[in-house]
């Protein structure tokens, strides 16, 4: 019988607390270390070599590094721009934007604001230039390292002594950031040679379905990626029924194979924390009365609707609004939004941005919030909704895509574009704490938080089923 190989490329390159895809890979790697022993090996992808073995000790150190408590970074959106260290793998345009903001913050206020305004109006040109440089870099790499063509002299490649060669009937699992970090062509070639099997994850097809909400011209790239992946995969796991439907529809449209797909439910429990584990900076930043939105700050997540709803309430004369706490790193397409938060006098002292939050701090933020909000335009799952319910907190959420799969009938759903309705329902919950208390009581009685252990069991269970074939 073959062996299971779990790819840890993404977590090895990560240098912040786990979020999204990284949390999935981290938790499944942790499960493999604790429960699978020698039956699971670990590997990473190296563009210059291929697949390289990774020791269990290195995986443990990586998980410890990701899970370690970090000093959170805070920024008042009205008074300052966000500064943070970007992880490896962050899109280049985001890294450039963060560096630019960091430089502008060192300039005198008048000069910095004028420069920011000048650059903001030309961000389209910046995107085009950076995308052009990226394509030029790709072309240079392809020129210097041409892909061997079968049948031509010298086409056969000799694997490096360092490279890991999967054996016949092994099962390879990849749940990471494959579109940025790996070559599907290489995987397909090696599968044809070595006859191993492969499981991949579909988190969502948003870059194809909603390309205008993503950075650059990504629709064609990701359509090709999903098509290539379908030819490599023996099975897919998908994080929701919505993502599964989207994937099958896309593959059918592309004329690609449709491998068997199993839906996995992501874990949502956060480790319990006491007051001693929570940083004083986080407590001061959140204050005594706030609502919480946990998400990367990007266009698709739709922070804009909450901003517009809040300004609408201020214009209506509503006083003593709770603070709006955003937890997440800034992403692409939000420069204008962050500028609005900074300069709009109506939002002074009403918004707090937090980045690089540890799990104990995040658990505390959920627990102490009045309630949570999640107005996202589209989700593969909606982990923050599940985490909110796991913490016993009511959520006012978007009715889009997979989100109702997460919250069931325990939360309230709104059209993510309906700003007046969001303003109305926000105020209603602000004014009716007894209704929130009843909702929380029902959540505590009826909601059973999925465990990451169960997520990993399904993933490795599918791998074991392939081994047995």
C-alpha positions in Angstrom: 0.0 0.0 0.0 1.2 3.5 -0.8 1.7 6.5 1.5 -0.1 9.8 2.1 2.0 12.9 1.4 0.6 16.2 2.8 1.9 19.4 1.2 2.9 22.2 3.7 4.3 24.7 1.2 1.9 27.5 2.2 2.4 27.4 5.9 6.2 27.2 5.5 6.1 30.5 3.7 3.6 32.2 6.0 4.8 34.6 8.7 1.6 35.7 10.5 -1.2 34.2 12.5 -3.3 31.7 10.6 -6.2 32.9 8.5 -8.4 31.3 5.8 -6.5 28.8 3.7 -3.5 28.9 6.0 -5.7 27.8 9.0 -7.0 24.9 7.0 -3.5 23.7 6.1 -2.2 24.3 9.6 -5.0 22.4 11.3 -4.8 19.4 9.0 -1.0 19.3 9.4 -1.5 19.4 13.2 -3.9 16.5 13.0 -1.6 14.5 10.9 1.2 15.0 13.4 -1.0 14.0 16.3 -2.9 11.1 14.8 -1.3 9.7 11.7 2.2 9.1 12.8 4.5 7.6 10.2 1.5 6.9 7.8 1.7 10.5 6.6 4.7 12.3 5.2 5.1 16.0 4.6 6.5 17.8 1.6 6.8 21.2 0.0 7.1 22.4 -3.6 10.3 24.0 -4.8 10.2 25.6 -8.2 13.8 24.7 -8.9 13.8 21.2 -7.6 10.3 19.8 -7.4 8.8 18.2 -4.3 11.1 18.1 -1.3 10.5 16.1 1.9 9.8 18.1 5.1 10.5 16.6 8.5 7.8 16.3 11.2 9.9 18.5 13.5 10.0 21.3 10.9 6.2 21.1 10.6 5.8 21.3 14.3 8.1 24.3 14.5 6.2 26.0 11.7 2.8 25.4 13.4 4.2 26.7 16.7 5.5 29.8 14.9 2.2 30.5 13.3 0.2 29.9 16.5 2.5 31.9 18.7 1.0 35.0 20.3 2.0 38.2 18.5 1.8 41.8 19.4 -1.2 43.1 17.6 -1.0 46.1 15.4 -3.7 48.8 15.7 -4.6 51.8 13.6 -7.3 54.4 14.0 -8.6 54.7 10.5 -9.5 58.3 10.9 -6.1 59.5 12.0 -3.5 57.2 10.4 -2.8 54.8 7.5 -2.3 51.1 8.3 1.2 49.8 8.4 2.1 46.1 8.6 4.6 43.5 7.4 3.3 41.6 4.4 3.6 37.8 4.2 5.4 36.0 1.5 2.9 35.3 -1.3 1.0 38.6 -0.8 0.1 40.1 -4.2 2.8 42.5 -5.4 0.3 45.4 -5.8 -0.6 45.0 -2.1 3.0 45.0 -0.9 3.7 48.1 -3.0 0.7 49.9 -1.6 1.7 49.1 2.0 5.3 50.3 1.4 3.9 53.5 -0.2 1.7 54.2 2.7 4.6 53.6 5.1 6.7 56.1 3.2 3.9 58.7 3.1 3.4 58.4 6.8 7.0 59.6 7.3 6.3 62.8 5.4 4.8 66.0 6.8 1.0 65.7 6.9 0.3 68.3 4.2 2.8 66.8 1.8 1.8 63.2 2.6 -1.9 63.9 2.0 -1.2 65.7 -1.3 1.0 62.9 -2.5 -1.6 60.2 -1.4 -4.3 62.1 -3.4 -2.1 62.3 -6.5 -1.2 58.6 -6.4 -4.7 57.4 -5.7 -6.0 59.0 -8.9 -3.3 57.0 -10.8 -3.7 53.6 -9.2 -5.1 52.1 -12.4 -1.8 53.0 -14.2 0.1 51.4 -11.3 -1.8 48.2 -11.5 -1.2 48.0 -15.2 2.5 48.7 -14.8 3.0 46.1 -12.0 1.0 43.5 -14.0 3.2 44.2 -17.0 6.4 43.8 -15.0 5.1 40.5 -13.6 4.4 39.1 -17.1 7.8 40.3 -18.2 9.4 38.5 -15.3 7.5 35.3 -16.1 8.6 35.6 -19.8 12.3 35.9 -18.7 12.0 32.8 -16.5 10.4 30.8 -19.3 13.1 32.0 -21.7 16.0 30.9 -19.5 14.2 27.7 -18.3 12.2 26.4 -21.3 9.8 23.6 -20.6 11.1 20.3 -22.1 9.1 19.0 -25.1 8.4 15.3 -25.2 10.0 13.6 -28.1 12.8 16.1 -28.7 16.5 15.4 -27.9 17.3 16.2 -24.4 13.6 16.4 -23.4 14.0 13.9 -20.5 14.8 15.6 -17.3 16.8 14.1 -14.5 15.3 14.6 -11.1 17.5 16.2 -8.5 18.8 14.0 -5.8 17.0 16.3 -3.3 13.7 15.9 -5.1 11.0 13.7 -3.6 9.7 11.1 -6.0 6.2 9.9 -5.2 5.7 6.2 -5.7 2.9 4.4 -7.5 -0.3 4.5 -5.5 0.9 7.2 -3.1 -1.7 9.9 -2.4 -0.7 13.5 -2.5 -2.9 16.1 -0.6 -2.6 19.8 -1.3 -4.9 22.3 0.5 -2.8 25.4 0.1 -2.3 28.5 -2.1 -1.6 26.4 -5.2 -2.4 29.1 -7.7 0.5 31.2 -6.5 3.0 28.6 -5.3 2.9 25.5 -7.5 3.0 24.3 -11.1 0.0 22.2 -12.2 1.9 21.3 -15.4 4.7 19.8 -13.2 2.1 17.9 -11.1 0.4 16.5 -14.2 3.7 15.3 -15.7 4.8 13.7 -12.5 1.4 12.0 -12.0 1.7 10.5 -15.5 5.2 9.2 -14.8 4.8 8.0 -11.2 1.1 7.0 -11.2 0.3 8.5 -7.8 -3.1 10.0 -6.8 -3.9 13.5 -5.8 -6.5 15.4 -3.7 -6.9 19.2 -4.1 -9.2 21.7 -2.4 -11.6 24.1 -4.0 -12.2 27.0 -1.6 -14.2 29.1 -4.2 -14.2 30.1 -7.8 -14.6 33.8 -7.0 -11.8 35.0 -9.3 -13.7 33.6 -12.3 -17.2 34.3 -11.0 -16.5 37.8 -9.8 -13.2 38.9 -11.4 -14.0 42.6 -10.9 -13.7 42.2 -7.2 -10.2 40.7 -7.4 -6.8 42.2 -8.2 -5.8 42.4 -11.9 -7.1 40.5 -14.8 -7.5 37.1 -13.0 -10.5 35.4 -14.7 -8.6 33.8 -17.5 -5.7 32.8 -15.2 -8.0 31.1 -12.6 -10.2 29.5 -15.3 -7.0 27.9 -16.6 -5.9 27.0 -13.1 -9.1 25.2 -12.3 -9.1 23.4 -15.6 -5.5 22.3 -15.2 -6.2 21.2 -11.6 -9.2 19.1 -12.7 -6.9 17.1 -15.0 -4.5 16.6 -12.1 -7.0 15.7 -9.4 -8.4 12.2 -8.5 -10.7 14.0 -6.1 -11.6 17.4 -4.8 -12.6 18.5 -1.4 -14.8 21.6 -1.3 -15.6 23.9 1.7 -19.3 24.3 1.0 -22.1 23.0 -1.2 -22.1 26.4 -2.9 -18.4 26.1 -3.8 -19.0 22.5 -5.0 -21.8 23.6 -7.3 -19.7 26.6 -8.6 -16.8 24.3 -9.3 -18.8 21.6 -11.2 -20.5 24.3 -13.3 -17.2 25.9 -14.2 -15.5 22.6 -15.1 -18.5 21.7 -17.2 -18.4 25.0 -19.0 -14.6 24.6 -19.6 -15.0 21.1 -20.9 -12.7 19.8 -18.1 -13.1 16.6 -16.1 -15.3 16.7 -13.0 -13.6 14.5 -10.4 -15.5 13.3 -7.4 -15.9 16.2 -4.9 -16.5 15.8 -1.1 -17.8 18.8 1.0 -15.8 19.3 4.1 -17.0 21.5 7.0 -14.3 23.8 8.3 -13.7 23.9 12.0 -14.7 27.1 13.8 -13.7 26.7 17.4 -11.1 29.1 18.8 -9.0 28.2 21.8 -10.4 29.6 25.0 -8.6 32.5 26.5 -8.6 34.3 29.8 -7.9 37.9 30.5 -4.2 37.3 31.2 -3.6 36.0 27.6 -5.3 39.0 26.0 -3.1 42.0 25.2 -4.0 45.3 26.9 -3.6 47.0 23.5 -6.4 45.0 22.1 -8.7 45.7 25.1 -8.0 49.5 24.9 -8.5 49.5 21.1 -11.8 47.8 21.2 -13.3 49.7 24.1 -16.3 48.8 26.1 -19.0 48.7 23.4 -18.4 47.6 19.9 -19.5 45.4 17.0 -17.0 43.1 15.2 -16.2 42.4 11.6 -13.4 39.8 11.1 -12.2 39.7 7.5 -9.4 40.8 5.2 -10.2 44.4 4.2 -10.9 44.0 0.5 -13.7 45.0 -1.9 -15.4 41.6 -1.9 -15.8 41.7 1.9 -17.9 44.8 1.5 -16.8 46.9 4.5 -18.2 49.8 2.4 -21.8 48.9 3.3 -21.1 49.1 7.0 -19.3 52.5 6.5 -22.3 53.8 4.5 -24.8 52.5 7.1 -22.9 54.1 9.9 -22.7 57.5 8.2 -26.4 57.2 7.4 -27.1 56.7 11.1 -24.9 59.7 12.0 -26.7 61.9 9.5 -30.0 60.8 11.1 -28.8 62.1 14.4 -28.2 58.8 16.1 -25.9 59.3 19.1 -23.6 56.9 21.1 -23.0 54.5 18.3 -20.9 51.4 19.2 -17.4 51.3 17.9 -17.0 49.4 14.6 -14.0 47.1 14.9 -12.4 45.7 11.8 -10.0 42.8 12.3 -8.0 42.0 9.2 -5.1 43.1 7.0 -5.8 45.6 4.2 -5.9 44.0 0.7 -6.4 45.2 -2.8 -8.9 47.8 -4.0 -9.6 49.6 -0.7 -7.4 52.7 -0.9 -10.4 55.0 -1.5 -12.3 53.3 1.3 -9.5 53.7 3.8 -9.1 57.3 2.7 -12.8 57.9 3.3 -12.5 56.4 6.8 -9.6 58.6 7.5 -11.0 61.9 6.3 -14.7 61.6 6.9 -15.4 63.6 10.1 -18.5 61.6 10.8 -16.4 58.5 11.5 -14.1 60.1 14.0 -13.5 57.7 16.9 -16.1 55.3 15.5 -13.9 52.8 13.6 -10.9 50.8 14.9 -8.7 48.7 12.6 -6.7 45.8 14.1 -4.2 43.6 12.3 -2.1 40.6 13.3 -4.4 39.5 16.1 -3.5 36.4 18.0 -6.1 33.6 18.6 -6.6 34.5 22.3 -7.2 38.1 21.4 -9.6 37.2 18.6 -11.5 34.8 20.9 -11.8 37.7 23.5 -13.0 40.1 20.8 -15.7 37.7 19.7 -16.8 37.1 23.3 -17.0 40.7 24.3 -18.6 42.1 21.2 -22.3 43.2 21.2 -22.7 41.1 18.0 -20.8 40.5 14.8 -21.4 41.7 11.2 -20.5 40.0 7.9 -21.8 41.9 4.8 -19.6 40.0 2.3 -20.6 40.0 -1.4 -19.5 36.4 -1.9 -17.9 33.6 0.1 -16.7 30.1 -0.4 -17.7 29.4 3.2 -17.8 32.4 5.7 -15.5 31.2 8.5 -16.1 34.4 10.6 -19.8 33.6 10.8 -19.0 30.1 12.1 -16.5 31.6 14.6 -19.1 34.1 15.8 -21.6 31.3 16.4 -18.9 29.2 18.1 -18.4 32.1 20.5 -22.1 32.3 21.2 -22.5 35.6 19.3 -25.3 36.7 17.0 -24.3 37.8 13.5 -26.0 40.2 11.1 -24.8 38.8 7.7 -25.1 38.9 4.0 -27.5 36.5 2.3 -25.0 35.8 -0.5 -23.5 32.5 -1.7 -22.6 30.0 1.0 -23.2 32.2 4.0 -26.7 30.8 4.8 -25.1 27.4 4.9 -23.0 28.5 7.8 -25.5 30.4 9.9 -28.7 28.4 9.2 -31.7 30.1 11.0 -29.6 31.3 14.0 -28.7 34.6 12.5 -30.3 37.4 10.3 -29.5 37.8 6.6 -29.6 41.0 4.6 -29.0 42.0 1.0 -25.3 43.0 1.1 -26.1 46.1 -1.1 -29.1 47.4 0.9 -27.4 50.2 2.9 -30.7 51.6 4.3 -31.7 48.2 5.6 -28.3 47.6 7.2 -28.6 50.9 8.9 -32.1 50.1 10.1 -31.2 46.7 11.5 -28.0 47.8 13.1 -29.9 50.5 15.0 -32.6 48.0 16.0 -30.1 45.7 17.6 -28.3 48.6 19.2 -31.6 49.6 20.8 -32.8 46.1 21.7 -30.2 44.3 23.8 -32.8 41.9 25.1 -33.3 40.5 21.6 -29.6 39.9 21.3 -29.6 38.1 24.6 -32.4 35.8 23.4 -30.5 35.1 20.2 -27.3 34.3 22.1 -29.1 32.0 24.4 -30.6 30.1 21.4 -27.2 29.9 19.8 -25.6 28.4 22.9 -28.3 25.8 23.1 -28.5 24.8 19.4 -25.2 25.5 17.7 -22.5 22.8 17.8 -19.2 24.3 16.6 -17.5 22.0 14.0 -14.1 20.9 15.1 -10.9 21.1 13.0 -10.2 17.6 14.0 -13.4 16.5 12.1 -12.3 18.5 9.1 -9.0 16.7 9.0 -10.6 13.3 9.5 -12.7 13.8 6.3 -9.6 14.9 4.3 -7.4 12.1 5.4 -10.3 9.7 5.2 -10.7 10.4 1.5 -6.9 9.9 1.1 -7.1 6.5 2.8 -10.0 5.5 0.6 -7.9 6.3 -2.5 -5.0 4.2 -1.0 -7.4 1.3 -0.6 -8.5 1.4 -4.3 
